[in-house]
Amino acid sequence: MRKTGFAELPLHHGHAPRWLFHRMVRLGRCILEALIDEGGPQEVLTRLADPYWFQAFACVLGYDWHSSGTTTVTCAAVKAAVDPMAHGIAVAGGKGRVAKKAPLEIDGIGKTFQWSAKQINAMKYASRMSAKVDTAAIQAGYPLYHHVVLVNEAGDWAVIQQGLNPDDRTARRYHWLSDHVASYVDEPHDAIVGDLRKPRVLNMTAHASEGSRRAALDLLNDGPERLRRQLLAPQPQEQRALSDWMDGRGGDRGTPIRGLIMPRSINWTALKAAYAITPQSYEELLAFQGVGPATVRGLALIADVLYGAPPSWRDPVKYSFCVGGKDGVPFPVDKTAYDAIINVMRAAVEQAKVGRIERVNALKRLKGLIPP
């Protein structure tokens, strides 16, 4: 398991024009079929899980390079373009309420691909945990509103999800790829794309947070009631609130901190329930229902102050046009060239039987159709 990266984009409103979306679906299908022909369904997942390739792909389809809609509209076009039976790929989830339908859609995909109940549950777990990590384990201020799971018949998957920050009106996109099983909670990123780096982001997935993750697990397994009594006991007047620690107004390593005020949003009921099953890993703790951002943050801060195990506060954050963009930037979409590209891509795929060299040459003809 590795998380392949995320992209940060300005938040745009509005909808993709119908004429553009239909063309995005047609051209997207041609490109995806070419990839499947060359490397199989897994190649599609690998490409889409790469934030840089995804960005270029969206721009080739004609969407804005810097728009939050780059994610939502491109994923919707891919979902409309693929046929599970013909391509060996299926897509679940989407934007807003559609994202919440991902588990139900995974059930349907499992029946189509004849997966076992174990495979279906594993896919649902991957969907849920990728969203949980990007919501609670990495806290940069981007609540998720878009979640898409792309799977192939073999059970490999990619996740593309996006959150928005209402304060600075930017969006951040996260990519996941199941090319190998490692960890959901230790250095899952492979590449990160964005223009805006936040000065203080709680990143419990950083390798530097390993001590904090162990300490948080120890805190829970010592018993929530004991932890609560210790932290709610009267403290010296010079104590600082957790909000001061988070915002950087206090809590410098040279500042004496004698105690903590637990945020009221800590879900003590969830911690008690988690304690009852004695989680053996931080991933198990994070996966437990009810353990959200406030609980993760509270345990991390307590582990720092009580045990000297600080988490990472470093933001993990690390594009190309072909036929224009919907807003006319850098130039309006050339519909004639767009349709010509679709036709050439279709011809390139249909010529698959003549051999790889001929197919590559057919694809190269695209260069003559791209507006300068």
ABEGO torsion letter per residue (X at the ends): XBBAEBBBBBBBBEBBBAAAAAAAAAAAAAAAAAAAAAAEAAAAAAAAABAAAAAAAAAAAGBBAABAAAAAAAAAAAAAABBAAAAGBBBBEEBEAAAAAAAAAAAAAAAAAGBBAAAAAAAAAAAAAAAAAAAAABBAGBBBABBBBBBBAAGBBBBBBBBBBAAAGBBBBBBBBAABBBBAABGABABBBEABBBABBBBAABAAAAAAAAAAAAAAAAEAAAAAAAAABBBBAABBBAAAAAAGABGBAABBBABBBBBAABBAAAAAAAAAAGBABAAAAAABBGBBAAAAAAAAAAAAAAAGBBBBABBABXXEBAAEBAAGOABBBBAAAAAAAAAAAAAAAAAAAAEAAAAAAAAAAAAAABBX
